[in-house]
Amino acid sequence: MIDTNPSPPVKEQIRLAITRIAGSDCPLLILGEHGAGKRSTARQLHADSLRRHEPYTEIACRDLNPDHLLTLLLGNGTFHLYEIADLSLPLQDLLLDSYLRSQPAAPTCRLLFSSSREPLHEVRSLRMKEDFYYLVSAITLRIPPLRCRRPEIPAIADQLMARYATQFDRPKPVLCREVMEYLVEHSWPGNLTELQTAIKTFVAIEDQEISFAVLRAAAPGRRFKENHAPMSLKDAARAASTQIERQLIFEVLAATGGNRKRAADALGISYKALLYKIKQLGTAPNAPNLASAKAGVTS
């Protein structure tokens, strides 16, 4: 197993691991939480491999059927089968018999597997065959979550800002110290996917104060603290949604100095919809009633 978790810098370790194993045609298992970068790692493995000029295809294991799987095994290029914990037991047997156990000297394709769930837990729960697990995991690349890569976050954020500035035809933001400290300290339960969304917000809105308010209001950690009282999952989701919406509208209004038209534009809703929301939601947490913001504030 190649475990990139223990020693920083993680990015260089992952890059080194990819370089070492990209030239092989052997199956590879990529493990990591949702959003940690398993798909981008698989694409990089293909781009660095001898099959780089052949097709690269991603397939969700839950969408596979026997005919589809057998057709894949006869194709060329690299096939990334993601979330292998969703692969049914009959399909695990089919894959074992058709490819993994009888792999030819020069296979027509290369198989990459990935999972956001720990395969050994699936084996213990009898949802994954033990021999299937050992064959697909002979070489395993484990991608650590973003919270274990805090020193890399400023560089990752800078790369993302450059990418989205080009994509959205916007100037590249220069994040203030407070925002950068927040990015580094945040736990990022959604990993790179969540960070990408945050950086898109900063680039697209072009107002760092508003963007920061949006980011803090939507932070999962904050929502949990504000809604800690025991309740049903359905009620918790409804309460969290209302709380976030109220907090977000208040913070954006505060950031725009009470200018409701600018706030509506920043929130991506109509001016009329914002007025309705202000009336519907009433008082924001630890703040004066939003409805009173209408008084004496011009738009």
N, C-alpha and C positions, 0 to 999 in steps of 0.2 A: 504494500500500500504506500502511496505517496501522499503524506499528510502535510498540507501547507499551513496548518493551524499554529504550531508552536512559536515560530521565530519570525519576527519582523525583519525587513519589510515584506509583507505578504504578496504584494503585487509582483515583486521580482521573483519570489519563490514560485508563484503560479506560472509566470512566464518561463522560468527555467524548466518546470515540470512539463509544460506544453512542448517545449523544444525537445526534451528528452524522449517523449512518447509519440510525437506527431508522426514520425516516419514509419511507425509500426502499423500493421493491419489488425492487430489483436483487439478484441473487444475491450471497452473501457467504461467504467462506471464513474459518474460525476455526482457527488453528494453535496447538498447545501440547502439552506432554508429558502423559502419562496423569495424571489427577487435578489438572491445573492450573486447571480451572474452565471448560472449553469449553462444557459443557452448561448451566451456570448463566448463562454469558454469552449463549448462544443464547436461553434462556428470558427473560432480561432484555431482549434485543433485541425479542422478540415483545411483551413487556409494555409496552414504550415505543412500539410501532409503532401505526399506524392500524388494524392488524388485531387489536388486543388483545382485542376481543370475539369474535373468531373462534377456531376450534380451534388448538391448538398440538400438534404430533405429532413424536415422535422415532422415527427408523427406522434400524436398523443396516444399512449398505450390504450386508453379507454376506447379509442375509435377503431382499434384494429380488429379484424376478423381473420379466420384462417386463410381464406383466399388472398386477402390483401397482404398478409404477412408472407406467404409463400412467393407472391409476386415480387415483394421487396427483396427477398433473399436472392432472386435471380438478376437483380438490377446492378447497375454500376454506381460508383460514387460512395458517399457517406450518408448513412441513415442515423439520425438521432431519435431514439425512442425515449420520450420523456415521461416521467412519472411511472416507472416500471412497477411500482406497488399497485398500479391499477390494471396490470396485465393479468388476465384470468389464468387459473391453473392449467386448463387445457392448452392455452396458447403458450404458457411456459414450457409445457411438454413438447409442443410442436417446435418451438424455437430450439430447445435442447437437441431434439432428434435431427432437425433439418439443417442446423448450422453449427451450434456450439460444440456438439460432440463429434460431428463428422466434418469439421472445418477443413477444406482443401488446402493444399500448400499455397495456392495463389487464389484466395477468395475473390469473387467478383465485386464484393462490396465490403465496406467496413461498418460495423455497428458500434454506435455510442449509446450508452444508457445514462439516464439521470433520474434522481429522486429527491424530493424534498422531505420524504419520510425515511426513517432509519430502517434499511432492509432487514437487519437482524430482528427488529421488533416484529416485522411482518412474518419472518420465518417462525418465530416463537408463537405467533398468533395463528399459524397454519395458513396464512394467506399467500405465502410464498414458499416454493419448494426449496429445500436446503441445497440440493445439488444445483439448481438453477442459480441460487444466490452465489455459491462458490465459483461457478463458472463465469458469471458476468462480473464478479468483483475481484478477479485475479489482479487486475490493476485498477486502483481506485484513486480518484483525485477528489479531495475534500476541499470545498470552497468555504472559508470562514465567513460568518456574518459581518456586516458593516460595523457593528458595535465593537468588534475585535480588531478593527482596522482604522481606529480613530486618527492616527498620524497621517493617514493617506487621504482623509476626507477633504482637506483644503485643495490638494492637487486634483482630486477627482471632480470637485465642484468647479474648479477653474476650467478643466477640460469640457465639462458639460455646458458651462456658460458660453464658451467659445463656439461649441457645436450649435446650441440653440440660438445664439445671436445671429449666426449665419443662416440658420433654418428659418427664423422669423424675420430676418432683415431688420434687426434691432441692434443698438449699441451694446457692447458687452458690459454688464454691470461690474462695478467695483464694490464688493460687499464690505460693509463697515465691520468694525471689530466685534460689536455686539452680535451681529448676525452670524459671523464666522464662528464665534465661540458657541453659539447655539447649535450650529450645524455639527460641530465637533462633539459636543456633549450630549446631543440627542441620541436616544437608543436605537432609532431607525428600525422598528419592527418589520417594516416593509423592505428593508435593505436598499439595494441600488435602485429598485423601481420607485420606492418612496422618495429617495433623494432626487432622482430625475424629475419627478413631478414637482418637487419643491423648487428646483432650479428653473424649470420651465416657467413657473409662476413669477419668479424674479425677473426673468428676461421678458416675458410677454407683457406684464403689467407696467414695467418701466417706472415703478414708484416703489422704492425699497421699503418705505415705512408701511405702505399698504400691504405689500407682499409679505412682510414679516408678520403683520397682524394676521393675515390669512394663514400663514404657516403655523403660528402659535395656537390659533383657535382650532385648527384641525388636528393638532398633535394628539396621537392616541394616548400617550402617557398622561397628558393633561385631562383628557376626557375621562380617563379612569378615576383620577383623583377627585374630579368634580362630581362623579356619579358613583360614589363608593357604597351607598346604602344598598342592602340586599334587595333584589327585585327579580322578577322573571326576565329571561333573556329578551323577550318581545318588548316588555315595558322598558327595559334598559336601553334597547336600541332606539325606541321612540323618544325617550327622555334625552338620550345623548344627541339625537338628531336635532331636537328643538333647542337644546342648550348650545350646541355648536352654531346653529343658525343665528340665534339671538346674539351670542358673543361676537360672531364674525361681523354681523351688520353693525353692531355698536362700535367695534374697533375700527372698521373701515370708515364709518361716519366720523369718528374721532380723528382718524388720520387725515381726513379731507377737510377738517375744520367745520364739520356740519354741512358741507356742500352735498346735498342729496343727489344732484345730477351726476357729479363726479363719482360719488359712492356707487350709484346705480351702474355707471359705466364700468367701474372697477370690478363690481360683482357679476357683471355680465347679464344683468336683468334690466327691464324697462324702468323708467322713473315711476310710472304708475304702480308697477309690481313692488317696488321698494316701499312706497307709501303704504301699500296694503300690508306688507310684511311688518312694518313698524307698528301699525295699528294692531295687527294680529298677535305679535310676540310680546308687546308691552315692555316691561322693565328688563334690562340686561343685568347679569350678575354684577353686584358691587358697583352699579352705575345708576345715574338718574334715568327716569322713564324715557324711553326712546321717543315716545309720542311727543314729549315736550321739546325734543330737538327741532320740531317743525316751527316752533314759535320763535320769531325773530331771526331765523336763518334763511337767507336767500339762496336760491339755486341758480 
